[in-house]
C-alpha cells in the first residue's frame, strides 16, 4: 500500500470516534454482515460514520492491509480495530461492546452496582 492511501485510511479511522467500513451505507447495507453490524450500532444508539468499500477498490484492498483483516465489515472505535461481524455481534451479546461505544461517545459509564 502506498503512503498516500495509508494516510487517507488513517485519517478516516482517526477522524471519527466510530467508523464502520462496510458494503453499502448505513441506510442501505449491501450484505447481511454489514447490516448486522449497523443494527448492533443502532441498538447501542451509537453515532457512527460509514465508508462504502464497494465505491472504491483501492480503499477496499487497502483496508485489508491496514487492518490485517481480510473481510468486511470492519469496525473501528477511537482509532482501534474492534473486529468484523462475528466479533462485534459476540461482544454486543456479551455486553462488552456497550462500554467501549459509550466511552468513545463520552457517555457516562453505566452504574453496575446496586444501591
C-alpha positions as semicolon CSV with decimal commas, in nm:
position;residue;x (nm);y (nm);z (nm)
1;X;0,000;0,000;0,000
2;X;0,138;0,341;-0,089
3;X;0,187;0,613;0,171
4;X;-0,089;0,833;0,029
5;X;-0,351;0,558;0,066
6;X;-0,223;0,467;0,411
7;X;-0,251;0,829;0,525
8;X;-0,601;0,853;0,374
9;X;-0,715;0,543;0,563
10;X;-0,552;0,656;0,885
11;X;-0,722;0,994;0,853
12;X;-1,065;0,829;0,818
13;X;-1,004;0,586;1,105
14;X;-0,870;0,853;1,340
15;X;-1,107;1,125;1,221
16;X;-1,421;0,963;1,363
17;X;-1,498;0,826;1,706
18;X;-1,674;0,527;1,547
19;X;-1,639;0,429;1,182
20;X;-1,764;0,121;1,001
21;X;-1,608;0,015;0,673
22;X;-1,888;-0,178;0,510
23;X;-2,054;-0,291;0,190
24;X;-2,316;-0,027;0,120
25;X;-2,430;0,251;0,350
26;X;-2,587;0,288;0,691
27;X;-2,929;0,332;0,532
28;X;-2,874;0,069;0,260
29;X;-2,635;-0,210;0,364
30;X;-2,548;-0,435;0,071
31;X;-2,463;-0,751;0,262
32;X;-2,608;-0,927;0,562
33;X;-2,292;-0,898;0,770
34;X;-2,277;-0,521;0,722
35;X;-2,650;-0,497;0,802
36;X;-2,592;-0,689;1,126
37;X;-2,319;-0,453;1,249
38;X;-2,528;-0,148;1,154
39;X;-2,817;-0,292;1,356
40;X;-2,591;-0,358;1,656
41;X;-2,464;0,002;1,650
42;X;-2,819;0,134;1,617
43;X;-2,928;-0,074;1,918
44;X;-2,646;0,091;2,112
45;X;-2,774;0,431;1,996
46;X;-2,427;0,496;1,856
47;X;-2,347;0,793;1,638
48;X;-2,119;0,642;1,373
49;X;-1,982;0,707;1,028
50;X;-1,977;0,455;0,745
51;X;-1,749;0,413;0,446
52;X;-1,884;0,219;0,148
53;X;-1,592;0,000;0,044
54;X;-1,776;-0,101;-0,274
55;X;-1,734;0,251;-0,410
56;X;-1,352;0,241;-0,410
57;X;-1,149;-0,070;-0,500
58;X;-0,820;0,084;-0,380
59;X;-0,972;0,168;-0,043
60;X;-1,125;-0,181;-0,015
61;X;-0,791;-0,352;-0,079
62;X;-0,602;-0,101;0,133
63;X;-0,826;-0,164;0,435
64;X;-0,747;-0,534;0,422
65;X;-0,377;-0,450;0,450
66;X;-0,427;-0,166;0,701
67;X;-0,621;-0,382;0,945
68;X;-0,464;-0,715;0,851
69;X;-0,823;-0,840;0,834
70;X;-0,949;-0,997;0,509
71;X;-1,324;-0,938;0,529
72;X;-1,583;-0,665;0,571
73;X;-1,740;-0,506;0,762
74;X;-1,462;-0,367;0,981
75;X;-1,548;-0,162;1,288
76;X;-1,311;0,095;1,438
77;X;-1,372;0,272;1,768
78;X;-1,142;0,556;1,874
79;X;-0,892;0,461;1,604
80;X;-0,870;0,097;1,709
81;X;-0,988;-0,202;1,511
82;X;-1,263;-0,384;1,701
83;X;-1,345;-0,660;1,453
84;X;-1,584;-0,788;1,194
85;X;-1,942;-0,903;1,214
86;X;-1,898;-1,213;1,434
87;X;-1,673;-1,036;1,684
88;X;-1,898;-0,729;1,704
89;X;-2,210;-0,943;1,745
90;X;-2,045;-1,157;2,014
91;X;-1,917;-0,851;2,202
92;X;-2,265;-0,696;2,187
93;X;-2,430;-1,014;2,318
94;X;-2,175;-1,041;2,600
95;X;-2,223;-0,674;2,696
96;X;-1,861;-0,591;2,609
97;X;-1,929;-0,351;2,321
98;X;-2,157;-0,103;2,500
99;X;-1,891;0,031;2,741
100;X;-1,646;0,077;2,452
101;X;-1,904;0,267;2,247
102;X;-2,022;0,471;2,548
103;X;-1,664;0,571;2,632
104;X;-1,595;0,674;2,271
105;X;-1,908;0,888;2,264
106;X;-1,834;1,046;2,602
107;X;-2,130;0,887;2,776
108;X;-2,110;0,818;3,147
109;X;-2,038;0,457;3,239
110;X;-2,344;0,264;3,349
111;X;-2,359;0,205;3,722
112;X;-2,343;-0,172;3,755
113;X;-2,353;-0,175;4,134
114;X;-2,684;-0,182;4,310
115;X;-2,752;0,064;4,591
